[in-house]
């Protein structure tokens, strides 16, 4: 990672409430944690999946060139009718024929279910960032919200299988704090 990525995504969240910190720093399956705490039906609603350009701060992490297309998948995780997380994943086009070939057919299934049920998949340490309106993922995450907050916490990490990686970014929406 270059200095820009290191300065913009941090190894620990700062100035965050204890409740939010618990969600952000949990290294287990976020899907499973939401399912445990959601008193209503849990669901995954895909909003985008296509070959697309990635965010600027994802290029070096994924070893992609500017304007190189990758598979981008974006979903909301819902508790009942309330979106609680916006999830964004990126897979290099070349890796769609290899380790991650089944990802294009996930539909409304959780990526977390795939990632956390395969013991061969390795995860890098979490990195954190408070997103604001200058970051493209903030704008996309806010599409499902009635009111746009001043900022949203996000975390990301790489999952690797057979030397091929998927970058998963989870943006925590304000309603996540309502889950006990």
C-alpha positions in Angstrom: 0.0 0.0 0.0 1.2 3.5 -0.7 1.2 6.4 1.8 -2.1 7.7 0.6 -3.9 4.4 1.4 -2.2 4.2 4.7 -3.2 7.7 5.7 -6.8 7.4 4.5 -7.7 3.9 5.8 -6.6 3.4 9.4 -5.8 0.3 11.5 -8.3 1.4 14.2 -11.3 3.7 14.3 -10.9 6.8 16.3 -13.4 9.1 18.0 -16.2 6.5 17.7 -18.8 5.4 20.3 -18.3 2.2 22.2 -21.5 0.7 20.5 -20.2 1.6 17.0 -16.7 0.3 17.8 -18.2 -3.1 18.7 -19.8 -3.4 15.3 -16.7 -2.0 13.4 -14.1 -4.1 15.1 -15.9 -7.5 15.1 -13.8 -9.8 13.0 -16.5 -12.5 12.5 -19.2 -12.6 9.9 -21.1 -9.3 9.9 -24.1 -11.1 8.3 -24.2 -13.6 11.1 -24.0 -10.8 13.8 -26.8 -8.8 12.2 -28.9 -12.0 11.9 -28.4 -12.7 15.7 -29.4 -9.2 16.7 -32.1 -8.5 14.2 -35.6 -9.3 15.7 -37.2 -9.0 12.3 -36.4 -10.8 9.0 -32.8 -10.4 7.7 -32.4 -9.9 3.9 -29.8 -9.0 1.3 -30.9 -6.6 -1.5 -28.5 -6.3 -4.4 -28.4 -2.8 -6.0 -25.5 -3.1 -8.4 -23.4 -5.8 -9.9 -21.4 -5.3 -13.1 -17.9 -4.8 -14.5 -17.1 -1.3 -13.5 -14.3 1.1 -12.6 -13.4 1.0 -8.9 -12.9 3.8 -6.4 -9.6 5.5 -6.5 -8.5 4.3 -3.1 -9.1 0.7 -4.2 -6.8 0.6 -7.3 -3.5 -0.1 -5.5 -5.1 -2.5 -3.0 -6.5 -4.6 -5.8 -3.4 -4.1 -8.1 -5.6 -2.5 -10.8 -4.7 0.1 -13.3 -6.8 3.3 -13.6 -9.8 2.6 -15.9 -9.4 -1.2 -15.6 -12.7 -2.8 -15.0 -13.4 -5.2 -12.1 -16.6 -6.9 -10.9 -18.2 -4.6 -8.4 -21.1 -5.9 -6.3 -23.1 -3.6 -4.0 -25.9 -4.7 -1.7 -27.8 -3.4 1.4 -28.1 -5.7 4.4 -31.6 -5.2 5.9 -33.1 -5.9 9.3 -36.8 -6.0 8.4 -37.4 -3.0 6.2 -34.5 -1.0 7.5 -31.1 -1.0 5.7 -28.3 -1.3 8.3 -25.2 -1.9 6.2 -24.2 -1.0 2.6 -21.7 -3.6 1.4 -19.4 -3.1 -1.6 -17.1 -5.8 -3.0 -14.5 -5.7 -5.8 -12.9 -8.7 -7.6 -10.3 -8.2 -10.4 -11.7 -9.4 -13.7 -8.9 -12.0 -14.1 -10.0 -13.6 -10.8 -13.6 -14.2 -12.0 -12.4 -17.4 -13.8 -10.5 -18.6 -10.8 -11.2 -18.7 -7.0 -14.1 -16.2 -7.2 -15.9 -17.5 -10.3 -19.1 -18.3 -8.3 -19.6 -14.7 -7.0 -21.4 -13.4 -10.1 -24.3 -15.8 -9.2 -24.8 -14.8 -5.6 -28.0 -12.7 -6.2 -29.6 -12.0 -2.9 -27.4 -14.3 -0.9 -24.9 -12.9 1.5 -21.2 -12.8 0.4 -20.3 -13.2 4.1 -21.9 -16.7 4.1 -19.5 -17.7 1.4 -16.4 -16.1 3.0 -16.9 -17.3 6.5 -17.8 -20.9 5.7 -14.7 -21.8 3.8 -11.7 -22.3 6.2 -9.2 -21.9 3.3 -10.1 -18.2 2.8 -7.8 -15.9 4.6 -8.6 -12.3 5.7 -6.3 -9.4 6.1 -6.6 -7.0 9.1 -9.5 -4.6 9.0 -8.9 -1.0 8.0 -11.3 1.8 8.9 -12.4 5.2 7.5 -15.0 7.8 8.3 -16.6 8.5 4.9 -18.1 11.8 3.9 -19.7 13.2 0.8 -16.3 13.4 -0.9 -16.1 9.6 -1.1 -18.1 7.8 -3.8 -19.2 5.0 -1.5 -20.7 7.5 0.9 -23.0 8.8 -1.8 -24.0 5.3 -2.9 -24.6 4.1 0.7 -26.9 7.1 1.4 -29.2 6.3 -1.5 -31.1 3.9 0.8 -31.4 6.5 3.6 -34.2 9.1 4.1 -31.7 11.6 5.6 -28.1 11.9 4.7 -25.8 11.9 7.8 -22.6 14.0 7.9 -20.5 10.9 7.8 -20.5 7.1 7.9 -18.0 4.7 9.3 -16.7 2.0 7.0 -14.3 -0.9 7.2 -12.6 -3.0 4.6 -10.4 -6.0 4.3 -9.1 -8.3 1.6 -10.2 -12.0 1.6 -7.8 -14.3 -0.3 -8.3 -17.7 -1.8 -5.6 -19.5 -3.8 -3.7 -16.2 -4.2 -6.7 -14.3 -5.6 -8.3 -11.5 -3.6 -11.7 -9.9 -3.1 -11.9 -6.5 -1.4 -14.9 -6.1 0.9 -16.0 -2.7 2.2 -18.9 -2.5 4.7 -20.4 0.9 5.3 -22.3 1.1 8.6 -25.6 3.0 8.3 -26.9 4.9 11.4 -29.7 2.3 12.0 -27.1 -0.4 12.9 -26.9 1.1 16.3 -30.5 0.3 17.0 -29.8 -3.4 16.9 -29.3 -4.6 20.5 
